[in-house]
Amino acid sequence: MTLRVYHIAEAENWPSIQRDGLLSARALFERAGARAADRAAVEKHRPARAVLSDGTVIRDQSPMPPAALKPCLRGLTPAQWYQLLNGKVFFWFDEDRVERHLHACRRTAQIALTIDAEALLARHAARASVAPFNTGNARRKPAVRGRATFVPWATWRASGWRSESDGLGTALRSKSHKPAELTIDRAVPDILDFVVARRTVKASS
């Protein structure tokens, strides 16, 4: 069976995706020509979604406020964690997580892209990493996290979660523990080459 991953985006961003592919939050700021001061303010923490000058929507970070993040971070401040995430494009491995994410974003229209992960990784593996949990959530019982949370794709295939365990001083996850997220650094400008299905989800209350 072909490996699939999934990306959810604001439906308003579909024209941007068709034109420029999937861009990280940082790349979107740069494309919009956002002033350094404005970028710094938004990159620290986004309690609400942001709309850039070019009309692109960037998601909020309400599930990971600084106060919730601080106790579970290793070697990073909350601001540095936000900066790390802002430099990545994210994909889900699991369809159940996709549906939960869509439910959380139900107040605005969304698009859900199904991606041929094998083809994506054949072209972008050098910039790919996996994470064992939802790195955008720090509510309830947040997992310990830091730079080592993102395990390079080639490393994960060779040694599983060993580098995460060594880097964070946490218990080694079982080889059977599947990744929750796939990330690609900065951008995937050719994402349309890998899209096998697109679904539009209307806003609901």
N, C-alpha and C positions, 0 to 999 in steps of 0.2 A: 504494500500500500504506500502511495506517495505521501511523504511527510507534508503536513499543512500547518501554517501558522495564520494568525488573524490580527488585523489592525482595525481599530475603531477611530473614526474621526468625526468632527462636526460636519454635518452635511454642507454647511456654508463653505467649507474648505475644499470641496471637491474640484472646483475649477482650478484652484491653486495646485492640487495634487496632479491633475491632468497635465498642467503646464510644467511644473517643476519637480514633480515626484514628492516623496515624503521627506520633510525637513524636520530636524530637531528644533526645539524651542529656540535655542541659540541661533541657529541658522535662519529661522524665521525673523528673529529680531534684526539680524544683520541685513536680510533682504529688504525689510521694511525701512531700513535706515534709521532705526530707533536711536535716539540720543543715548550716550553712555549713562547719563544719570537716570534716564527712564528705564533703561535695560537693567541697571543695578537694582532699582527699586522693585521691579517685577521679578527678577531672578532670585531675590532673597526668599520670598514666599508669596504665593498667589492664593489668597483666601477666596478670591472670586475669579472667574474666567476673565481673560484680557482680550480686547479687540485692538489689533494693531492698526496703524494708519492706512495700510493697504487692504483692510477689511478682514484679514486672517484672524481666526479665533484661536487662542491658546487656552488650554484647559486650566481649571483651578487646581490647587494643591491642598484643598481643605482636609483630605484624609490624613495629612501628615504635617500638622502644625509644629513649630519649633519645640514647644514644650514637650510634646509627645516623642519627637525624634531624639532629643538630646540624650536621654538615658540609654537608648539602644545603639547609639553610634560608637564606633571604635576608630579613633585616629582622624576623625573629621568633625567639623562643626555642622550644625544644621544648614548654614549658608553654603558650605562646601558640598554638602550632600545635594542640595538643590542645583548647584552648578554642575555637579556630575550628571544628574538626571537630565538637565536641560541640554546636554550635549549628545543625547541619544534618541534614536527612533525605536519605539517599543512595539513588540508583537506578543500576543498570547499564544500559548501552545494548546490550551484546553478550551473547548467550546463552552463548557459550563461557566468558565470565567468570563467569556465573551458575553454571555447572556446576563450575568450579574453586572458587568460593566455597563451594558446597554440599559439595564434597569436603573442604575444609578444616574445615568445621563438622560433619562427619559423626558425631561422637560424641554429638551431641544432636539431637533431632528439629527439623526446620526447616519453614517454609512459604515457598514461592516465589510471589510475586504478579506477574502480568502486568498491566501498566498501559497504558491508552490515553493515550499521552504527549501527543497533540494536544489532547485534552480537558483533561488536567491542566494543560498550559501555557496553554490558553485562559483558565483561571481563576487560575493562580498564576504567570504569567510574570514578574511584577514582583519576585518573590522567588526566581527561578530562576537558577542558574548552571550552567556545564558545566566539567569538568576533563579534561585530555588524557590522564591516566593514573590508576592506582589510588592515590589520595591516602592510603589507609590502610596502605600498605606502604612500608617504607624499607630493605628487605633488598637484598642483592646490589649492584646498581648503581643507587642511588636517584636519581630525577630531581630537579633543582633545583626548589625550591618556596617559596612564600610566599603572601601574600594575593592576589597577581595570578594565582595558579594557577587560581582560581575566576573564570571570565569570565562576566559577566552574559549571560543568554540573548540579549537584544536586541543586545548588543554583539557577541557571537559571530556572530550572523546577519548583522550589518552588516560586520564587519571580521575575522572569523576569530579567530586567536590573536594578533593584533597587540598587544592590551593585556597579554597574558601576557609576550610578548617585551619590550615596553617596560618593564614593571614589574619584571621580574626580570633584565634584561640578558642574556637568552638568545637563541639563534638563533630566528628566526621559523619556526614550524611551517607546513608546507604546508597549503593550503586543503583538501586531500584527507585530512588527518589527522582522523579522526573522534573525537568525544569518547568517553571511557571512562565518565564519570560524569555524571549529572544530579543536582543538589542543589536542595532547597527549604529556605530558611531557616526555622528553628524547628519548624514542624509542618505537617502536611497533615491537618486534622481531618476532611475530607470524602473521604478516600482511597477509601472504598468506592464512591463515585460513578464511579470510574475503573477499578476492577478488572474485567478481562475474563476472568481465569482464576486459580485458586488451586490449588497443588499441595502436598501434604504429603509430606515426605521423612522416613522413619523413621531413627532413630539406627542407626549401624552401627559396627563396629570398624575 
